[in-house]
C-alpha cells in the first residue's frame, strides 16, 4: 500500500479543485513518473477535478484526491484506503517540464518527471 502513495506521489482536503491549479495544469492528460533508486517506476495521472489514479512501482493501482498548496502537491489515497495518510512533495519552481527530486512515502529518494500522454513505461 505504501508504494501506491507516490509523489505523488503528493494534508489534502476532500475532492476539490486545486488551490494553485496553474502549477499542475500541464500534467492533465499526461503522466507524472517517479523513478526509484532500484530503477522501478510509478505513474500518476492527475484529473482537473482534483482526483487522481496511480500505479505504484510494484504495479499496484490506487486512486484518490490531490491538491496543491504552499508549492507542494499533496495526495490523499482513497482506494485502497490508506488510513487517512497524506503524502506531499514539493513542486519545481520552473514548472513540471523540468525533472525534480523528492522523497517517496517510504523515504526513498525519487526522481520525478512529466511524460507526454498516458504512459506506463516498461509494462
C-alpha positions in Angstrom: 0.0 0.0 0.0 2.8 2.4 0.8 4.3 2.1 -2.7 1.0 3.4 -4.1 1.4 6.6 -2.2 3.8 8.0 -4.7 4.9 11.6 -5.0 2.8 11.8 -5.6 3.1 10.6 -5.2 2.0 14.1 -3.4 -2.7 17.3 4.3 -5.2 17.0 1.5 -8.8 18.3 1.5 -11.8 16.4 0.2 -12.2 16.3 -3.5 -12.0 19.8 -4.8 -10.2 21.9 -7.3 -6.5 22.5 -6.6 -5.7 25.7 -4.6 -2.9 26.5 -7.1 -4.1 24.8 -10.4 -1.7 26.7 -12.7 1.2 24.8 -11.2 0.0 21.4 -12.4 -2.2 22.2 -15.4 0.3 20.7 -17.8 0.0 17.4 -16.0 -3.6 16.9 -17.2 -3.6 14.3 -19.9 0.0 13.4 -19.2 1.9 11.2 -16.8 3.9 12.1 -13.8 6.6 9.4 -13.4 8.6 8.7 -10.2 11.7 6.7 -10.6 13.1 4.9 -7.5 16.7 4.0 -6.7 16.2 0.4 -7.9 15.0 1.7 -11.4 11.4 0.8 -10.9 8.8 3.5 -11.8 5.5 4.6 -10.5 3.0 6.6 -12.5 0.5 9.2 -11.5 -2.4 10.7 -13.6 -4.0 13.9 -12.3 -7.5 15.0 -13.3 -8.6 18.6 -13.2 -11.5 17.8 -10.9 -9.0 17.0 -8.0 -8.9 13.2 -8.4 -6.0 11.0 -9.5 -5.2 7.4 -10.4 -1.8 5.9 -10.0 0.2 2.7 -10.4 2.9 2.0 -7.9 6.3 0.6 -8.8 5.0 -2.8 -7.9 2.1 -2.4 -10.4 -0.4 -1.8 -7.6 -3.2 0.5 -8.7 -4.6 3.3 -6.4 -6.8 6.3 -6.6 -7.6 9.3 -4.5 -7.6 13.1 -4.5 -4.9 15.7 -4.9 -4.4 19.4 -4.3 -1.6 21.9 -4.5 -0.8 24.1 -1.5 2.2 26.1 -0.5 4.2 24.9 -3.5 3.6 21.2 -2.7 1.4 18.6 -4.4 -0.4 16.5 -1.8 -2.1 13.2 -2.4 -4.7 11.5 -0.2 -5.3 8.0 -1.3 -8.9 6.7 -1.1 -8.5 3.2 -2.7 -7.1 1.1 -1.3 -7.9 3.0 1.9 -4.7 4.4 3.4 -6.0 5.2 6.9 -6.1 9.0 6.3 -2.4 9.3 5.3 -1.5 12.1 3.0 1.7 12.5 1.1 3.2 15.8 -0.2 6.1 16.5 -2.5 7.5 20.0 -3.4 6.9 21.1 -7.0 9.7 22.5 -9.1 9.6 26.3 -9.3 10.1 26.2 -13.1 7.0 24.1 -13.8 6.5 20.4 -14.4 8.5 20.4 -17.7 11.8 20.0 -15.7 12.7 16.9 -13.7 12.9 17.3 -10.0 13.8 15.2 -6.9 11.7 14.3 -3.9 11.2 11.6 -1.4 8.7 8.7 -1.7 6.3 7.9 1.1 8.8 5.3 2.1 11.5 7.9 2.5 13.5 6.8 -0.6 14.9 9.5 -2.9 13.0 9.6 -6.2 13.4 11.5 -9.4 10.2 12.8 -10.9 9.4 13.9 -14.4 6.4 14.6 -16.6 5.9 12.4 -19.7 3.6 13.3 -22.6 0.4 11.3 -22.8 -0.9 8.4 -20.7 2.4 6.4 -20.3 3.1 3.2 -18.5 6.8 2.6 -19.0 8.1 -1.0 -19.3 4.7 -2.5 -18.7 
